[in-house]
Structure formats: C-alpha cells, structure tokens
Amino acid sequence: MTQKSSKEKSNVVEGDEPYVGQEFDTEEAAHAFYSAYGMRVGFVTRMNYLSRSKLDGTIIGRTLVCNKEGYRKSYRCDKQSTKPRTPTRVGCKAMLSIRKLSTGKWIVTKFIKEHTHSLAARYSQNVLISHQVPNETMKIQELTQQLLLERKRSASFRKVIDLLFNHIEEHTQDLSRKVQCMVDKVKQIESDGKDYKNLR
C-alpha cells in the first residue's frame, strides 16, 4: 500500500504549473509555457487535437499532451520482429486544453496534471530541443487545410461575382430593350403627328 502511494506520488508534477483560467496572449505562448513546464519536470509535450471555427476555418482550440499519450499502433512487421520495441506510448492522460477567446487571447480550459509513467529527472539539451520543436508534419497539414479552405472560399466568391455580373448583364439588356421600345414609340407618335398635319 505504501509502495503504491509512493509510486503514485512520483507521477504527480510538482512546482509552478498551468491552471484552468490561465490566459496567454497567443497559442504559441501557451505551447511554449507548457513545453517549458514539461522540460522542467521531466516529460515532453506534443500538439494533439485542434478545433476550427465553422465560420472561417481558423484554429480556436488546441490540446497539448504528454508525448506518451495514447498507444502506438502495432504493425505486421512488429509481430514478425524477434526483438520487440520498447513502448513509447503508455496511455498517459496528462494534457492541457486551451481555447481562443473573443478578445484574441487564449485561456486554459482543462489541465490534467497526473502522469501514468515515471518522469525523467533531467533531459539533455539536444533531446529537449529535438522534442519541443513543433511537429513539422502537423504544421504542413494545418497549412494545407488552411490553403484548401482559402481555395474553397475563393471559389465561392468567384461564383457569387459571376452570378452578380450575369444579373447585371441581364438587367442591362432588359433596360436597353425598354429604352429602345420607348424611343420607337416616341418616333411612332412623332410620325403619326406629321401624317395628321399633312392630312389637314
């Protein structure tokens, strides 16, 4: 019982830490704070889930997790391998969720402090740098999604503009026909007036 309690206590992060309601000026500032927190206490963070605005597709929510969150997928080659790999993910629940406010700032909406694994006493500088740099693949995916959203938005604008021009063109043609009809009627009235005078 004592050993279990001691083990659970060792998995709890101590010291300065995030808290629900904490605000940051930018998403990057929140990420940097949580990364520095992880580096200080002995774990590596990574970006996980994100949520986007339905209006313009911008990121309005983000979840940062311990790099041991979830479980690694098993592949056929792993089963055939005689040397099993050391598990890199153990289902750790430690995480930090942030949400963008109407003011533009970001606020912590959820913080889970406890880890389900032992924490490293100290990381080397090279390991810290390599793990805390934002995932380039994820950044590329986000930029690609934003590009696709911009293309869709541009296509929608173009469609609206085309419809507007078509409407203006049809309206102009209709107006031209009406003006021409009025001119023809005036000419007809003038012609009828001349004929009447000639008859007198």
C-alpha positions as CSV (number, residue, x, y, z in Angstrom):
1,M,0.0,0.0,0.0
2,T,2.9,2.3,0.9
3,Q,4.8,1.4,-2.2
4,K,1.7,2.2,-4.4
5,S,1.1,5.5,-2.8
6,S,4.8,6.4,-3.2
7,K,4.7,5.5,-6.9
8,E,1.5,7.5,-7.5
9,K,3.1,10.5,-5.8
10,S,6.2,10.3,-8.0
11,N,3.9,10.6,-11.1
12,V,2.5,13.9,-9.9
13,V,4.1,17.0,-11.2
14,E,5.2,19.5,-8.6
15,G,6.2,23.1,-8.9
16,D,4.9,26.0,-11.0
17,E,2.2,24.7,-13.2
18,P,-0.6,25.7,-15.5
19,Y,-4.1,26.2,-14.1
20,V,-7.7,26.4,-15.5
21,G,-8.4,30.0,-16.3
22,Q,-4.8,30.9,-17.0
23,E,-4.6,33.3,-20.1
24,F,-2.0,33.7,-22.8
25,D,-1.6,36.3,-25.5
26,T,-1.2,33.7,-28.2
27,E,-1.4,30.0,-28.9
28,E,2.3,29.9,-29.3
29,A,2.8,31.4,-25.9
30,A,0.6,28.7,-24.3
31,H,2.5,26.0,-26.1
32,A,5.9,27.4,-25.1
33,F,4.7,27.7,-21.4
34,Y,3.5,24.0,-21.3
35,S,6.7,22.9,-23.1
36,A,8.9,24.7,-20.7
37,Y,6.8,23.2,-17.8
38,G,7.3,19.7,-19.3
39,M,11.0,20.2,-19.7
40,R,11.4,21.4,-16.2
41,V,9.6,18.5,-14.5
42,G,10.7,15.7,-16.9
43,F,8.3,15.0,-19.8
44,V,8.0,16.0,-23.4
45,T,4.9,17.6,-24.9
46,R,3.3,17.4,-28.3
47,M,0.4,19.0,-30.1
48,N,-2.6,16.7,-30.4
49,Y,-6.2,17.7,-31.1
50,L,-7.4,21.0,-32.6
51,S,-10.7,22.6,-33.4
52,R,-11.5,25.1,-36.1
53,S,-14.1,27.9,-36.5
54,K,-17.0,26.9,-38.7
55,L,-17.1,30.5,-40.0
56,D,-13.5,31.0,-41.3
57,G,-11.6,27.8,-40.5
58,T,-9.2,29.4,-38.1
59,I,-7.9,27.5,-35.1
60,I,-9.9,28.2,-32.0
61,G,-9.0,25.3,-29.7
62,R,-5.9,23.2,-29.1
63,T,-5.0,20.3,-26.9
64,L,-1.4,19.7,-25.8
65,V,-0.5,16.3,-24.4
66,C,2.4,14.3,-22.9
67,N,4.3,12.5,-25.7
68,K,3.4,9.2,-24.0
69,E,-0.4,9.9,-24.6
70,G,-2.3,7.2,-26.4
71,Y,-0.9,3.9,-27.6
72,R,1.4,3.0,-30.5
73,K,-0.3,1.2,-33.4
74,S,1.0,-2.3,-34.0
75,Y,2.1,-3.3,-37.5
76,R,2.7,-6.7,-39.1
77,C,6.4,-6.1,-39.2
78,D,6.4,-5.7,-35.4
79,K,4.8,-9.1,-34.9
80,Q,7.4,-10.7,-37.2
81,S,10.3,-9.0,-35.4
82,T,12.2,-11.1,-32.9
83,K,13.2,-8.0,-30.9
84,P,10.1,-6.3,-29.5
85,R,10.2,-2.5,-29.4
86,T,10.1,-0.6,-26.1
87,P,6.7,1.0,-25.9
88,T,6.9,4.8,-26.5
89,R,3.2,5.5,-25.6
90,V,1.6,4.2,-22.5
91,G,-1.8,5.9,-22.5
92,C,-0.7,8.9,-20.4
93,K,-3.7,11.2,-19.6
94,A,-1.6,14.4,-18.8
95,M,-2.8,17.2,-21.0
96,L,-3.5,20.9,-21.4
97,S,-6.5,22.2,-23.4
98,I,-6.7,25.9,-24.5
99,R,-9.4,27.9,-26.2
100,K,-9.3,31.2,-28.1
101,L,-11.4,34.0,-26.5
102,S,-13.3,36.7,-28.4
103,T,-10.5,39.1,-27.2
104,G,-8.0,37.1,-29.2
105,K,-6.3,35.7,-26.1
106,W,-6.1,32.0,-25.2
107,I,-7.4,30.5,-22.0
108,V,-6.7,27.2,-20.3
109,T,-10.0,25.2,-20.1
110,K,-8.6,21.9,-18.9
111,F,-5.5,20.7,-17.2
112,I,-4.6,17.1,-16.1
113,K,-1.5,17.0,-14.0
114,E,-1.0,13.3,-13.2
115,H,1.1,11.1,-15.5
116,T,0.8,7.3,-15.7
117,H,4.5,6.8,-16.1
118,S,7.7,7.8,-14.3
119,L,9.1,11.2,-15.1
120,A,12.6,11.7,-16.2
121,A,14.8,13.6,-13.8
122,R,16.6,15.5,-16.5
123,Y,16.7,15.6,-20.3
124,S,19.8,16.5,-22.2
125,Q,19.7,19.8,-24.1
126,N,19.7,18.0,-27.5
127,V,16.7,15.8,-26.6
128,L,14.8,18.8,-25.3
129,I,15.4,20.8,-28.5
130,S,14.5,17.9,-30.8
131,H,11.3,17.1,-29.0
132,Q,10.0,20.6,-28.2
133,V,10.3,21.9,-31.8
134,P,6.7,22.0,-33.3
135,N,5.9,18.9,-35.4
136,E,6.7,20.0,-39.0
137,T,4.3,17.4,-40.5
138,M,1.5,18.7,-38.4
139,K,2.3,22.3,-39.3
140,I,2.3,21.3,-43.0
141,Q,-1.1,19.6,-42.6
142,E,-2.5,22.7,-40.9
143,L,-1.2,25.0,-43.7
144,T,-2.6,22.6,-46.3
145,Q,-6.0,22.6,-44.7
146,Q,-6.0,26.4,-44.5
147,L,-5.0,26.6,-48.2
148,L,-7.9,24.3,-49.1
149,L,-10.3,26.5,-47.1
150,E,-9.0,29.6,-48.8
151,R,-9.4,28.0,-52.2
152,K,-13.0,27.0,-51.4
153,R,-13.7,30.4,-50.1
154,S,-12.2,32.0,-53.2
155,A,-14.3,29.7,-55.5
156,S,-17.4,30.7,-53.6
157,F,-16.6,34.4,-54.0
158,R,-16.0,33.9,-57.7
159,K,-19.3,32.1,-58.1
160,V,-21.2,34.9,-56.4
161,I,-19.4,37.6,-58.5
162,D,-20.2,35.6,-61.7
163,L,-23.9,35.5,-60.7
164,L,-23.9,39.2,-59.9
165,F,-22.3,40.1,-63.3
166,N,-24.8,37.8,-65.1
167,H,-27.7,39.5,-63.2
168,I,-26.3,43.0,-64.1
169,E,-25.9,42.0,-67.7
170,E,-29.4,40.6,-68.0
171,H,-30.8,43.7,-66.2
172,T,-28.8,46.0,-68.6
173,Q,-30.1,44.1,-71.7
174,D,-33.7,44.3,-70.4
175,L,-33.2,48.0,-69.7
176,S,-31.8,48.6,-73.1
177,R,-34.8,46.9,-74.7
178,K,-37.2,49.0,-72.7
179,V,-35.4,52.2,-73.7
180,Q,-35.4,51.2,-77.3
181,C,-39.1,50.4,-77.1
182,M,-39.8,53.9,-75.6
183,V,-37.7,55.5,-78.4
184,D,-39.6,53.6,-81.0
185,K,-42.9,54.7,-79.5
186,V,-41.8,58.3,-79.5
187,K,-40.8,58.1,-83.1
188,Q,-44.1,56.4,-83.9
189,I,-46.0,59.2,-82.2
190,E,-44.0,61.9,-84.0
191,S,-44.5,60.1,-87.3
192,D,-48.3,59.9,-86.6
193,G,-48.4,63.6,-85.8
194,K,-46.7,64.5,-89.0
195,D,-49.1,62.4,-91.0
196,Y,-52.0,64.0,-89.3
197,K,-50.7,67.5,-90.1
198,N,-50.2,66.6,-93.7
199,L,-53.7,65.4,-94.0
200,R,-55.0,68.7,-92.8
